[in-house]
Amino acid sequence: MKKTDMTQEEGRLSVEECFDRLEELLSSMESDKTGLEETFRLYEQGLKLLKTASESINSVEKQIRILNEEEQHELH
């Protein structure tokens, strides 16, 4: 299995791990040895990684908003 292949654990990657994998995908896509079909497959994997990272970031932002709201209510 190639390092850039998607696994079932993609959804459990941290944001940093997603970005690391995205860098690997980009390097593979930029390679002269990568064909068109492989490039499309890597592109699709990249989109999934971006979605995973975005969902993680949104979840953290939501938690921060909730904590900030709770803190504001405690102060008043």
N, CA, C, O and CB atoms as a CASP TS submission, in Angstrom:
PFRMAT TS
TARGET T0000
AUTHOR 0000-0000-0000
METHOD Language model
MODEL 1
PARENT N/A
ATOM      1  N   MET     1       0.851  -1.196   0.000  1.00  0.00           N
ATOM      2  CA  MET     1       0.000   0.000   0.000  1.00  0.00           C
ATOM      3  C   MET     1       0.887   1.246   0.000  1.00  0.00           C
ATOM      4  O   MET     1       1.841   1.336   0.772  1.00  0.00           O
ATOM      5  CB  MET     1      -0.963   0.006   1.236  1.00  0.00           C
ATOM      6  N   LYS     2       0.567   2.199  -0.864  1.00  0.00           N
ATOM      7  CA  LYS     2       1.328   3.440  -0.931  1.00  0.00           C
ATOM      8  C   LYS     2       1.055   4.300   0.293  1.00  0.00           C
ATOM      9  O   LYS     2       0.009   4.198   0.935  1.00  0.00           O
ATOM     10  CB  LYS     2       0.988   4.213  -2.210  1.00  0.00           C
ATOM     11  N   LYS     3       2.024   5.145   0.594  1.00  0.00           N
ATOM     12  CA  LYS     3       1.888   6.033   1.744  1.00  0.00           C
ATOM     13  C   LYS     3       0.719   6.996   1.573  1.00  0.00           C
ATOM     14  O   LYS     3       0.128   7.435   2.560  1.00  0.00           O
ATOM     15  CB  LYS     3       3.175   6.814   1.961  1.00  0.00           C
ATOM     16  N   THR     4       0.380   7.327   0.323  1.00  0.00           N
ATOM     17  CA  THR     4      -0.682   8.297   0.067  1.00  0.00           C
ATOM     18  C   THR     4      -2.053   7.656  -0.048  1.00  0.00           C
ATOM     19  O   THR     4      -3.041   8.367  -0.234  1.00  0.00           O
ATOM     20  CB  THR     4      -0.383   9.061  -1.187  1.00  0.00           C
ATOM     21  N   ASP     5      -2.150   6.329   0.056  1.00  0.00           N
ATOM     22  CA  ASP     5      -3.451   5.665  -0.029  1.00  0.00           C
ATOM     23  C   ASP     5      -4.311   6.020   1.171  1.00  0.00           C
ATOM     24  O   ASP     5      -3.818   6.168   2.289  1.00  0.00           O
ATOM     25  CB  ASP     5      -3.280   4.144  -0.125  1.00  0.00           C
ATOM     26  N   MET     6      -5.622   6.155   0.913  1.00  0.00           N
ATOM     27  CA  MET     6      -6.563   6.453   1.984  1.00  0.00           C
ATOM     28  C   MET     6      -6.759   5.203   2.828  1.00  0.00           C
ATOM     29  O   MET     6      -6.714   4.085   2.315  1.00  0.00           O
ATOM     30  CB  MET     6      -7.919   6.959   1.417  1.00  0.00           C
ATOM     31  N   THR     7      -6.974   5.394   4.103  1.00  0.00           N
ATOM     32  CA  THR     7      -7.258   4.289   5.003  1.00  0.00           C
ATOM     33  C   THR     7      -8.555   4.586   5.721  1.00  0.00           C
ATOM     34  O   THR     7      -9.101   5.684   5.610  1.00  0.00           O
ATOM     35  CB  THR     7      -6.100   4.061   6.011  1.00  0.00           C
ATOM     36  N   GLN     8      -9.047   3.604   6.456  1.00  0.00           N
ATOM     37  CA  GLN     8     -10.264   3.822   7.233  1.00  0.00           C
ATOM     38  C   GLN     8     -10.025   4.789   8.378  1.00  0.00           C
ATOM     39  O   GLN     8     -10.979   5.303   8.962  1.00  0.00           O
ATOM     40  CB  GLN     8     -10.792   2.502   7.772  1.00  0.00           C
ATOM     41  N   GLU     9      -8.774   5.043   8.704  1.00  0.00           N
ATOM     42  CA  GLU     9      -8.460   5.928   9.822  1.00  0.00           C
ATOM     43  C   GLU     9      -8.417   7.395   9.427  1.00  0.00           C
ATOM     44  O   GLU     9      -8.142   8.244  10.275  1.00  0.00           O
ATOM     45  CB  GLU     9      -7.145   5.538  10.425  1.00  0.00           C
ATOM     46  N   GLU    10      -8.682   7.723   8.157  1.00  0.00           N
ATOM     47  CA  GLU    10      -8.625   9.119   7.717  1.00  0.00           C
ATOM     48  C   GLU    10      -9.492  10.022   8.591  1.00  0.00           C
ATOM     49  O   GLU    10      -9.084  11.132   8.934  1.00  0.00           O
ATOM     50  CB  GLU    10      -9.067   9.231   6.259  1.00  0.00           C
ATOM     51  N   GLY    11     -10.672   9.557   8.950  1.00  0.00           N
ATOM     52  CA  GLY    11     -11.579  10.362   9.752  1.00  0.00           C
ATOM     53  C   GLY    11     -11.082  10.624  11.154  1.00  0.00           C
ATOM     54  O   GLY    11     -11.609  11.499  11.842  1.00  0.00           O
ATOM     55  N   ARG    12     -10.073   9.880  11.594  1.00  0.00           N
ATOM     56  CA  ARG    12      -9.551  10.047  12.940  1.00  0.00           C
ATOM     57  C   ARG    12      -8.221  10.784  12.972  1.00  0.00           C
ATOM     58  O   ARG    12      -7.595  10.887  14.027  1.00  0.00           O
ATOM     59  CB  ARG    12      -9.399   8.710  13.591  1.00  0.00           C
ATOM     60  N   LEU    13      -7.793  11.288  11.844  1.00  0.00           N
ATOM     61  CA  LEU    13      -6.534  12.019  11.794  1.00  0.00           C
ATOM     62  C   LEU    13      -6.691  13.397  12.425  1.00  0.00           C
ATOM     63  O   LEU    13      -7.749  14.020  12.335  1.00  0.00           O
ATOM     64  CB  LEU    13      -6.043  12.147  10.347  1.00  0.00           C
ATOM     65  N   SER    14      -5.633  13.857  13.058  1.00  0.00           N
ATOM     66  CA  SER    14      -5.643  15.222  13.583  1.00  0.00           C
ATOM     67  C   SER    14      -5.502  16.191  12.413  1.00  0.00           C
ATOM     68  O   SER    14      -5.178  15.790  11.295  1.00  0.00           O
ATOM     69  CB  SER    14      -4.498  15.438  14.630  1.00  0.00           C
ATOM     70  N   VAL    15      -5.746  17.440  12.679  1.00  0.00           N
ATOM     71  CA  VAL    15      -5.615  18.461  11.640  1.00  0.00           C
ATOM     72  C   VAL    15      -4.177  18.475  11.111  1.00  0.00           C
ATOM     73  O   VAL    15      -3.950  18.574   9.905  1.00  0.00           O
ATOM     74  CB  VAL    15      -6.011  19.864  12.191  1.00  0.00           C
ATOM     75  N   GLU    16      -3.221  18.375  12.021  1.00  0.00           N
ATOM     76  CA  GLU    16      -1.821  18.372  11.611  1.00  0.00           C
ATOM     77  C   GLU    16      -1.506  17.180  10.729  1.00  0.00           C
ATOM     78  O   GLU    16      -0.786  17.311   9.739  1.00  0.00           O
ATOM     79  CB  GLU    16      -0.913  18.369  12.827  1.00  0.00           C
ATOM     80  N   GLU    17      -2.044  16.008  11.083  1.00  0.00           N
ATOM     81  CA  GLU    17      -1.821  14.817  10.281  1.00  0.00           C
ATOM     82  C   GLU    17      -2.459  14.966   8.904  1.00  0.00           C
ATOM     83  O   GLU    17      -1.888  14.528   7.905  1.00  0.00           O
ATOM     84  CB  GLU    17      -2.376  13.583  10.994  1.00  0.00           C
ATOM     85  N   CYS    18      -3.627  15.575   8.847  1.00  0.00           N
ATOM     86  CA  CYS    18      -4.280  15.829   7.554  1.00  0.00           C
ATOM     87  C   CYS    18      -3.397  16.698   6.675  1.00  0.00           C
ATOM     88  O   CYS    18      -3.220  16.410   5.492  1.00  0.00           O
ATOM     89  CB  CYS    18      -5.652  16.503   7.755  1.00  0.00           C
ATOM     90  N   PHE    19      -2.841  17.766   7.251  1.00  0.00           N
ATOM     91  CA  PHE    19      -1.995  18.658   6.469  1.00  0.00           C
ATOM     92  C   PHE    19      -0.713  17.960   6.032  1.00  0.00           C
ATOM     93  O   PHE    19      -0.224  18.195   4.927  1.00  0.00           O
ATOM     94  CB  PHE    19      -1.664  19.911   7.272  1.00  0.00           C
ATOM     95  N   ASP    20      -0.167  17.107   6.888  1.00  0.00           N
ATOM     96  CA  ASP    20       1.022  16.339   6.502  1.00  0.00           C
ATOM     97  C   ASP    20       0.707  15.423   5.322  1.00  0.00           C
ATOM     98  O   ASP    20       1.481  15.335   4.369  1.00  0.00           O
ATOM     99  CB  ASP    20       1.545  15.511   7.695  1.00  0.00           C
ATOM    100  N   ARG    21      -0.429  14.746   5.397  1.00  0.00           N
ATOM    101  CA  ARG    21      -0.835  13.855   4.306  1.00  0.00           C
ATOM    102  C   ARG    21      -1.098  14.657   3.033  1.00  0.00           C
ATOM    103  O   ARG    21      -0.764  14.207   1.937  1.00  0.00           O
ATOM    104  CB  ARG    21      -2.093  13.050   4.700  1.00  0.00           C
ATOM    105  N   LEU    22      -1.696  15.845   3.173  1.00  0.00           N
ATOM    106  CA  LEU    22      -1.932  16.695   2.008  1.00  0.00           C
ATOM    107  C   LEU    22      -0.618  17.086   1.328  1.00  0.00           C
ATOM    108  O   LEU    22      -0.536  17.121   0.100  1.00  0.00           O
ATOM    109  CB  LEU    22      -2.706  17.952   2.418  1.00  0.00           C
ATOM    110  N   GLU    23       0.395  17.375   2.119  1.00  0.00           N
ATOM    111  CA  GLU    23       1.705  17.707   1.545  1.00  0.00           C
ATOM    112  C   GLU    23       2.266  16.526   0.770  1.00  0.00           C
ATOM    113  O   GLU    23       2.844  16.701  -0.303  1.00  0.00           O
ATOM    114  CB  GLU    23       2.692  18.130   2.649  1.00  0.00           C
ATOM    115  N   GLU    24       2.095  15.309   1.318  1.00  0.00           N
ATOM    116  CA  GLU    24       2.549  14.110   0.621  1.00  0.00           C
ATOM    117  C   GLU    24       1.811  13.948  -0.708  1.00  0.00           C
ATOM    118  O   GLU    24       2.411  13.643  -1.739  1.00  0.00           O
ATOM    119  CB  GLU    24       2.343  12.866   1.503  1.00  0.00           C
ATOM    120  N   LEU    25       0.490  14.162  -0.655  1.00  0.00           N
ATOM    121  CA  LEU    25      -0.310  14.044  -1.875  1.00  0.00           C
ATOM    122  C   LEU    25       0.143  15.052  -2.929  1.00  0.00           C
ATOM    123  O   LEU    25       0.279  14.713  -4.105  1.00  0.00           O
ATOM    124  CB  LEU    25      -1.799  14.246  -1.560  1.00  0.00           C
ATOM    125  N   LEU    26       0.374  16.284  -2.502  1.00  0.00           N
ATOM    126  CA  LEU    26       0.810  17.312  -3.449  1.00  0.00           C
ATOM    127  C   LEU    26       2.145  16.956  -4.081  1.00  0.00           C
ATOM    128  O   LEU    26       2.344  17.142  -5.282  1.00  0.00           O
ATOM    129  CB  LEU    26       0.911  18.664  -2.756  1.00  0.00           C
ATOM    130  N   SER    27       3.052  16.448  -3.272  1.00  0.00           N
ATOM    131  CA  SER    27       4.353  16.044  -3.818  1.00  0.00           C
ATOM    132  C   SER    27       4.185  14.948  -4.859  1.00  0.00           C
ATOM    133  O   SER    27       4.830  14.967  -5.907  1.00  0.00           O
ATOM    134  CB  SER    27       5.288  15.564  -2.694  1.00  0.00           C
ATOM    135  N   SER    28       3.306  13.990  -4.558  1.00  0.00           N
ATOM    136  CA  SER    28       3.052  12.903  -5.510  1.00  0.00           C
ATOM    137  C   SER    28       2.408  13.439  -6.782  1.00  0.00           C
ATOM    138  O   SER    28       2.759  13.019  -7.885  1.00  0.00           O
ATOM    139  CB  SER    28       2.153  11.829  -4.875  1.00  0.00           C
ATOM    140  N   MET    29       1.474  14.359  -6.628  1.00  0.00           N
ATOM    141  CA  MET    29       0.777  14.916  -7.788  1.00  0.00           C
ATOM    142  C   MET    29       1.728  15.722  -8.678  1.00  0.00           C
ATOM    143  O   MET    29       1.566  15.759  -9.898  1.00  0.00           O
ATOM    144  CB  MET    29      -0.387  15.800  -7.329  1.00  0.00           C
ATOM    145  N   GLU    30       2.706  16.359  -8.064  1.00  0.00           N
ATOM    146  CA  GLU    30       3.643  17.186  -8.822  1.00  0.00           C
ATOM    147  C   GLU    30       4.722  16.365  -9.511  1.00  0.00           C
ATOM    148  O   GLU    30       5.459  16.882 -10.350  1.00  0.00           O
ATOM    149  CB  GLU    30       4.286  18.200  -7.912  1.00  0.00           C
ATOM    150  N   SER    31       4.817  15.095  -9.161  1.00  0.00           N
ATOM    151  CA  SER    31       5.825  14.221  -9.747  1.00  0.00           C
ATOM    152  C   SER    31       5.541  13.986 -11.222  1.00  0.00           C
ATOM    153  O   SER    31       4.390  13.821 -11.627  1.00  0.00           O
ATOM    154  CB  SER    31       5.880  12.887  -9.000  1.00  0.00           C
ATOM    155  N   ASP    32       6.595  13.974 -12.013  1.00  0.00           N
ATOM    156  CA  ASP    32       6.459  13.695 -13.440  1.00  0.00           C
ATOM    157  C   ASP    32       6.030  12.250 -13.693  1.00  0.00           C
ATOM    158  O   ASP    32       5.558  11.922 -14.782  1.00  0.00           O
ATOM    159  CB  ASP    32       7.774  13.983 -14.159  1.00  0.00           C
ATOM    160  N   LYS    33       6.193  11.402 -12.705  1.00  0.00           N
ATOM    161  CA  LYS    33       5.878   9.982 -12.857  1.00  0.00           C
ATOM    162  C   LYS    33       4.410   9.666 -12.572  1.00  0.00           C
ATOM    163  O   LYS    33       3.968   8.540 -12.801  1.00  0.00           O
ATOM    164  CB  LYS    33       6.756   9.166 -11.941  1.00  0.00           C
ATOM    165  N   THR    34       3.650  10.646 -12.076  1.00  0.00           N
ATOM    166  CA  THR    34       2.249  10.425 -11.734  1.00  0.00           C
ATOM    167  C   THR    34       1.382  10.678 -12.951  1.00  0.00           C
ATOM    168  O   THR    34       1.396  11.764 -13.530  1.00  0.00           O
ATOM    169  CB  THR    34       1.817  11.329 -10.565  1.00  0.00           C
ATOM    170  N   GLY    35       0.620   9.648 -13.332  1.00  0.00           N
ATOM    171  CA  GLY    35      -0.260   9.766 -14.492  1.00  0.00           C
ATOM    172  C   GLY    35      -1.535  10.523 -14.153  1.00  0.00           C
ATOM    173  O   GLY    35      -1.791  10.863 -12.998  1.00  0.00           O
ATOM    174  N   LEU    36      -2.315  10.774 -15.169  1.00  0.00           N
ATOM    175  CA  LEU    36      -3.537  11.552 -15.020  1.00  0.00           C
ATOM    176  C   LEU    36      -4.535  10.863 -14.088  1.00  0.00           C
ATOM    177  O   LEU    36      -5.097  11.505 -13.200  1.00  0.00           O
ATOM    178  CB  LEU    36      -4.174  11.789 -16.382  1.00  0.00           C
ATOM    179  N   GLU    37      -4.757   9.575 -14.281  1.00  0.00           N
ATOM    180  CA  GLU    37      -5.710   8.855 -13.433  1.00  0.00           C
ATOM    181  C   GLU    37      -5.258   8.852 -11.966  1.00  0.00           C
ATOM    182  O   GLU    37      -6.068   9.028 -11.056  1.00  0.00           O
ATOM    183  CB  GLU    37      -5.881   7.410 -13.937  1.00  0.00           C
ATOM    184  N   GLU    38      -3.977   8.652 -11.758  1.00  0.00           N
ATOM    185  CA  GLU    38      -3.434   8.667 -10.389  1.00  0.00           C
ATOM    186  C   GLU    38      -3.579  10.062  -9.788  1.00  0.00           C
ATOM    187  O   GLU    38      -3.891  10.193  -8.605  1.00  0.00           O
ATOM    188  CB  GLU    38      -1.941   8.226 -10.379  1.00  0.00           C
ATOM    189  N   THR    39      -3.360  11.091 -10.578  1.00  0.00           N
ATOM    190  CA  THR    39      -3.506  12.467 -10.104  1.00  0.00           C
ATOM    191  C   THR    39      -4.934  12.731  -9.649  1.00  0.00           C
ATOM    192  O   THR    39      -5.149  13.352  -8.608  1.00  0.00           O
ATOM    193  CB  THR    39      -3.110  13.461 -11.203  1.00  0.00           C
ATOM    194  N   PHE    40      -5.910  12.264 -10.422  1.00  0.00           N
ATOM    195  CA  PHE    40      -7.316  12.433 -10.030  1.00  0.00           C
ATOM    196  C   PHE    40      -7.619  11.685  -8.736  1.00  0.00           C
ATOM    197  O   PHE    40      -8.352  12.190  -7.885  1.00  0.00           O
ATOM    198  CB  PHE    40      -8.249  11.943 -11.150  1.00  0.00           C
ATOM    199  N   ARG    41      -7.057  10.475  -8.583  1.00  0.00           N
ATOM    200  CA  ARG    41      -7.272   9.703  -7.366  1.00  0.00           C
ATOM    201  C   ARG    41      -6.677  10.437  -6.160  1.00  0.00           C
ATOM    202  O   ARG    41      -7.299  10.509  -5.100  1.00  0.00           O
ATOM    203  CB  ARG    41      -6.653   8.294  -7.504  1.00  0.00           C
ATOM    204  N   LEU    42      -5.477  10.975  -6.331  1.00  0.00           N
ATOM    205  CA  LEU    42      -4.834  11.720  -5.256  1.00  0.00           C
ATOM    206  C   LEU    42      -5.613  12.992  -4.926  1.00  0.00           C
ATOM    207  O   LEU    42      -5.732  13.370  -3.761  1.00  0.00           O
ATOM    208  CB  LEU    42      -3.394  12.068  -5.640  1.00  0.00           C
ATOM    209  N   TYR    43      -6.142  13.647  -5.962  1.00  0.00           N
ATOM    210  CA  TYR    43      -6.954  14.846  -5.771  1.00  0.00           C
ATOM    211  C   TYR    43      -8.184  14.523  -4.923  1.00  0.00           C
ATOM    212  O   TYR    43      -8.538  15.272  -4.013  1.00  0.00           O
ATOM    213  CB  TYR    43      -7.378  15.437  -7.132  1.00  0.00           C
ATOM    214  N   GLU    44      -8.828  13.399  -5.235  1.00  0.00           N
ATOM    215  CA  GLU    44      -9.999  12.974  -4.471  1.00  0.00           C
ATOM    216  C   GLU    44      -9.631  12.715  -3.008  1.00  0.00           C
ATOM    217  O   GLU    44     -10.373  13.091  -2.099  1.00  0.00           O
ATOM    218  CB  GLU    44     -10.616  11.710  -5.095  1.00  0.00           C
ATOM    219  N   GLN    45      -8.501  12.082  -2.791  1.00  0.00           N
ATOM    220  CA  GLN    45      -8.040  11.845  -1.422  1.00  0.00           C
ATOM    221  C   GLN    45      -7.790  13.165  -0.704  1.00  0.00           C
ATOM    222  O   GLN    45      -8.113  13.314   0.474  1.00  0.00           O
ATOM    223  CB  GLN    45      -6.760  10.990  -1.422  1.00  0.00           C
ATOM    224  N   GLY    46      -7.219  14.111  -1.419  1.00  0.00           N
ATOM    225  CA  GLY    46      -6.964  15.427  -0.844  1.00  0.00           C
ATOM    226  C   GLY    46      -8.238  16.126  -0.423  1.00  0.00           C
ATOM    227  O   GLY    46      -8.285  16.753   0.635  1.00  0.00           O
ATOM    228  N   LEU    47      -9.271  16.026  -1.240  1.00  0.00           N
ATOM    229  CA  LEU    47     -10.558  16.627  -0.883  1.00  0.00           C
ATOM    230  C   LEU    47     -11.122  15.999   0.397  1.00  0.00           C
ATOM    231  O   LEU    47     -11.670  16.699   1.248  1.00  0.00           O
ATOM    232  CB  LEU    47     -11.563  16.464  -2.041  1.00  0.00           C
ATOM    233  N   LYS    48     -10.984  14.690   0.524  1.00  0.00           N
ATOM    234  CA  LYS    48     -11.460  14.009   1.736  1.00  0.00           C
ATOM    235  C   LYS    48     -10.670  14.462   2.963  1.00  0.00           C
ATOM    236  O   LYS    48     -11.235  14.661   4.038  1.00  0.00           O
ATOM    237  CB  LYS    48     -11.351  12.479   1.574  1.00  0.00           C
ATOM    238  N   LEU    49      -9.364  14.622   2.790  1.00  0.00           N
ATOM    239  CA  LEU    49      -8.538  15.102   3.898  1.00  0.00           C
ATOM    240  C   LEU    49      -8.916  16.521   4.296  1.00  0.00           C
ATOM    241  O   LEU    49      -8.975  16.844   5.482  1.00  0.00           O
ATOM    242  CB  LEU    49      -7.059  15.042   3.523  1.00  0.00           C
ATOM    243  N   LEU    50      -9.171  17.371   3.302  1.00  0.00           N
ATOM    244  CA  LEU    50      -9.597  18.740   3.599  1.00  0.00           C
ATOM    245  C   LEU    50     -10.918  18.754   4.349  1.00  0.00           C
ATOM    246  O   LEU    50     -11.106  19.557   5.263  1.00  0.00           O
ATOM    247  CB  LEU    50      -9.721  19.552   2.312  1.00  0.00           C
ATOM    248  N   LYS    51     -11.829  17.878   3.971  1.00  0.00           N
ATOM    249  CA  LYS    51     -13.119  17.789   4.657  1.00  0.00           C
ATOM    250  C   LYS    51     -12.913  17.350   6.105  1.00  0.00           C
ATOM    251  O   LYS    51     -13.521  17.908   7.018  1.00  0.00           O
ATOM    252  CB  LYS    51     -14.063  16.805   3.922  1.00  0.00           C
ATOM    253  N   THR    52     -12.064  16.360   6.311  1.00  0.00           N
ATOM    254  CA  THR    52     -11.772  15.887   7.666  1.00  0.00           C
ATOM    255  C   THR    52     -11.173  16.999   8.512  1.00  0.00           C
ATOM    256  O   THR    52     -11.586  17.208   9.653  1.00  0.00           O
ATOM    257  CB  THR    52     -10.820  14.687   7.625  1.00  0.00           C
ATOM    258  N   ALA    53     -10.197  17.713   7.952  1.00  0.00           N
ATOM    259  CA  ALA    53      -9.564  18.811   8.683  1.00  0.00           C
ATOM    260  C   ALA    53     -10.571  19.906   8.993  1.00  0.00           C
ATOM    261  O   ALA    53     -10.587  20.440  10.102  1.00  0.00           O
ATOM    262  CB  ALA    53      -8.392  19.385   7.882  1.00  0.00           C
ATOM    263  N   SER    54     -11.400  20.240   8.034  1.00  0.00           N
ATOM    264  CA  SER    54     -12.410  21.290   8.214  1.00  0.00           C
ATOM    265  C   SER    54     -13.405  20.908   9.311  1.00  0.00           C
ATOM    266  O   SER    54     -13.763  21.734  10.150  1.00  0.00           O
ATOM    267  CB  SER    54     -13.156  21.552   6.890  1.00  0.00           C
ATOM    268  N   GLU    55     -13.843  19.661   9.296  1.00  0.00           N
ATOM    269  CA  GLU    55     -14.781  19.204  10.332  1.00  0.00           C
ATOM    270  C   GLU    55     -14.144  19.264  11.717  1.00  0.00           C
ATOM    271  O   GLU    55     -14.804  19.634  12.689  1.00  0.00           O
ATOM    272  CB  GLU    55     -15.253  17.769  10.034  1.00  0.00           C
ATOM    273  N   SER    56     -12.867  18.903  11.813  1.00  0.00           N
ATOM    274  CA  SER    56     -12.169  18.966  13.098  1.00  0.00           C
ATOM    275  C   SER    56     -12.054  20.401  13.588  1.00  0.00           C
ATOM    276  O   SER    56     -12.285  20.690  14.762  1.00  0.00           O
ATOM    277  CB  SER    56     -10.777  18.339  12.983  1.00  0.00           C
ATOM    278  N   ILE    57     -11.698  21.291  12.679  1.00  0.00           N
ATOM    279  CA  ILE    57     -11.564  22.707  13.043  1.00  0.00           C
ATOM    280  C   ILE    57     -12.916  23.271  13.471  1.00  0.00           C
ATOM    281  O   ILE    57     -12.999  23.997  14.462  1.00  0.00           O
ATOM    282  CB  ILE    57     -10.989  23.527  11.859  1.00  0.00           C
ATOM    283  N   ASN    58     -13.969  22.945  12.734  1.00  0.00           N
ATOM    284  CA  ASN    58     -15.311  23.421  13.094  1.00  0.00           C
ATOM    285  C   ASN    58     -15.734  22.907  14.462  1.00  0.00           C
ATOM    286  O   ASN    58     -16.356  23.639  15.232  1.00  0.00           O
ATOM    287  CB  ASN    58     -16.332  22.989  12.039  1.00  0.00           C
ATOM    288  N   SER    59     -15.410  21.679  14.768  1.00  0.00           N
ATOM    289  CA  SER    59     -15.752  21.102  16.062  1.00  0.00           C
ATOM    290  C   SER    59     -15.042  21.838  17.197  1.00  0.00           C
ATOM    291  O   SER    59     -15.644  22.136  18.229  1.00  0.00           O
ATOM    292  CB  SER    59     -15.392  19.615  16.092  1.00  0.00           C
ATOM    293  N   VAL    60     -13.772  22.123  16.995  1.00  0.00           N
ATOM    294  CA  VAL    60     -13.009  22.839  18.019  1.00  0.00           C
ATOM    295  C   VAL    60     -13.552  24.254  18.182  1.00  0.00           C
ATOM    296  O   VAL    60     -13.689  24.739  19.305  1.00  0.00           O
ATOM    297  CB  VAL    60     -11.505  22.878  17.657  1.00  0.00           C
ATOM    298  N   GLU    61     -13.863  24.916  17.074  1.00  0.00           N
ATOM    299  CA  GLU    61     -14.423  26.269  17.147  1.00  0.00           C
ATOM    300  C   GLU    61     -15.745  26.264  17.918  1.00  0.00           C
ATOM    301  O   GLU    61     -16.003  27.165  18.716  1.00  0.00           O
ATOM    302  CB  GLU    61     -14.634  26.845  15.729  1.00  0.00           C
ATOM    303  N   LYS    62     -16.568  25.266  17.680  1.00  0.00           N
ATOM    304  CA  LYS    62     -17.844  25.163  18.389  1.00  0.00           C
ATOM    305  C   LYS    62     -17.613  24.980  19.886  1.00  0.00           C
ATOM    306  O   LYS    62     -18.296  25.599  20.702  1.00  0.00           O
ATOM    307  CB  LYS    62     -18.680  23.995  17.832  1.00  0.00           C
ATOM    308  N   GLN    63     -16.663  24.141  20.244  1.00  0.00           N
ATOM    309  CA  GLN    63     -16.352  23.928  21.660  1.00  0.00           C
ATOM    310  C   GLN    63     -15.842  25.207  22.312  1.00  0.00           C
ATOM    311  O   GLN    63     -16.192  25.505  23.454  1.00  0.00           O
ATOM    312  CB  GLN    63     -15.313  22.813  21.816  1.00  0.00           C
ATOM    313  N   ILE    64     -15.023  25.959  21.595  1.00  0.00           N
ATOM    314  CA  ILE    64     -14.495  27.217  22.126  1.00  0.00           C
ATOM    315  C   ILE    64     -15.626  28.220  22.339  1.00  0.00           C
ATOM    316  O   ILE    64     -15.664  28.912  23.357  1.00  0.00           O
ATOM    317  CB  ILE    64     -13.429  27.804  21.175  1.00  0.00           C
ATOM    318  N   ARG    65     -16.554  28.299  21.370  1.00  0.00           N
ATOM    319  CA  ARG    65     -17.695  29.210  21.524  1.00  0.00           C
ATOM    320  C   ARG    65     -18.529  28.840  22.746  1.00  0.00           C
ATOM    321  O   ARG    65     -18.942  29.715  23.506  1.00  0.00           O
ATOM    322  CB  ARG    65     -18.574  29.190  20.261  1.00  0.00           C
ATOM    323  N   ILE    66     -18.774  27.570  22.932  1.00  0.00           N
ATOM    324  CA  ILE    66     -19.557  27.113  24.082  1.00  0.00           C
ATOM    325  C   ILE    66     -18.847  27.475  25.380  1.00  0.00           C
ATOM    326  O   ILE    66     -19.476  27.974  26.314  1.00  0.00           O
ATOM    327  CB  ILE    66     -19.798  25.591  24.010  1.00  0.00           C
ATOM    328  N   LEU    67     -17.548  27.228  25.444  1.00  0.00           N
ATOM    329  CA  LEU    67     -16.787  27.566  26.649  1.00  0.00           C
ATOM    330  C   LEU    67     -16.799  29.068  26.909  1.00  0.00           C
ATOM    331  O   LEU    67     -16.933  29.502  28.053  1.00  0.00           O
ATOM    332  CB  LEU    67     -15.345  27.070  26.523  1.00  0.00           C
ATOM    333  N   ASN    68     -16.660  29.861  25.851  1.00  0.00           N
ATOM    334  CA  ASN    68     -16.692  31.320  26.004  1.00  0.00           C
ATOM    335  C   ASN    68     -18.053  31.799  26.494  1.00  0.00           C
ATOM    336  O   ASN    68     -18.137  32.697  27.332  1.00  0.00           O
ATOM    337  CB  ASN    68     -16.348  32.003  24.678  1.00  0.00           C
ATOM    338  N   GLU    69     -19.117  31.197  25.968  1.00  0.00           N
ATOM    339  CA  GLU    69     -20.455  31.575  26.401  1.00  0.00           C
ATOM    340  C   GLU    69     -20.666  31.216  27.865  1.00  0.00           C
ATOM    341  O   GLU    69     -21.233  32.002  28.625  1.00  0.00           O
ATOM    342  CB  GLU    69     -21.514  30.897  25.529  1.00  0.00           C
ATOM    343  N   GLU    70     -20.214  30.038  28.258  1.00  0.00           N
ATOM    344  CA  GLU    70     -20.338  29.628  29.668  1.00  0.00           C
ATOM    345  C   GLU    70     -19.566  30.561  30.573  1.00  0.00           C
ATOM    346  O   GLU    70     -20.036  30.914  31.654  1.00  0.00           O
ATOM    347  CB  GLU    70     -19.842  28.192  29.862  1.00  0.00           C
ATOM    348  N   GLU    71     -18.384  30.963  30.139  1.00  0.00           N
ATOM    349  CA  GLU    71     -17.558  31.867  30.931  1.00  0.00           C
ATOM    350  C   GLU    71     -18.226  33.224  31.057  1.00  0.00           C
ATOM    351  O   GLU    71     -18.203  33.828  32.130  1.00  0.00           O
ATOM    352  CB  GLU    71     -16.169  32.017  30.308  1.00  0.00           C
ATOM    353  N   GLN    72     -18.821  33.712  29.974  1.00  0.00           N
ATOM    354  CA  GLN    72     -19.506  35.005  29.998  1.00  0.00           C
ATOM    355  C   GLN    72     -20.695  34.962  30.954  1.00  0.00           C
ATOM    356  O   GLN    72     -20.945  35.931  31.671  1.00  0.00           O
ATOM    357  CB  GLN    72     -19.972  35.398  28.582  1.00  0.00           C
ATOM    358  N   HIS    73     -21.427  33.856  30.972  1.00  0.00           N
ATOM    359  CA  HIS    73     -22.581  33.725  31.869  1.00  0.00           C
ATOM    360  C   HIS    73     -22.134  33.677  33.331  1.00  0.00           C
ATOM    361  O   HIS    73     -22.819  34.202  34.209  1.00  0.00           O
ATOM    362  CB  HIS    73     -23.391  32.459  31.522  1.00  0.00           C
ATOM    363  N   GLU    74     -20.993  33.052  33.590  1.00  0.00           N
ATOM    364  CA  GLU    74     -20.479  32.985  34.954  1.00  0.00           C
ATOM    365  C   GLU    74     -20.008  34.341  35.445  1.00  0.00           C
ATOM    366  O   GLU    74     -20.087  34.628  36.639  1.00  0.00           O
ATOM    367  CB  GLU    74     -19.346  31.987  35.041  1.00  0.00           C
ATOM    368  N   LEU    75     -19.518  35.181  34.536  1.00  0.00           N
ATOM    369  CA  LEU    75     -19.023  36.489  34.923  1.00  0.00           C
ATOM    370  C   LEU    75     -20.157  37.472  35.192  1.00  0.00           C
ATOM    371  O   LEU    75     -19.961  38.453  35.909  1.00  0.00           O
ATOM    372  CB  LEU    75     -18.112  37.035  33.848  1.00  0.00           C
ATOM    373  N   HIS    76     -21.323  37.231  34.639  1.00  0.00           N
ATOM    374  CA  HIS    76     -22.440  38.167  34.811  1.00  0.00           C
ATOM    375  C   HIS    76     -23.359  37.706  35.856  1.00  0.00           C
ATOM    376  O   HIS    76     -24.356  38.370  36.138  1.00  0.00           O
ATOM    377  CB  HIS    76     -23.194  38.361  33.543  1.00  0.00           C
TER
END
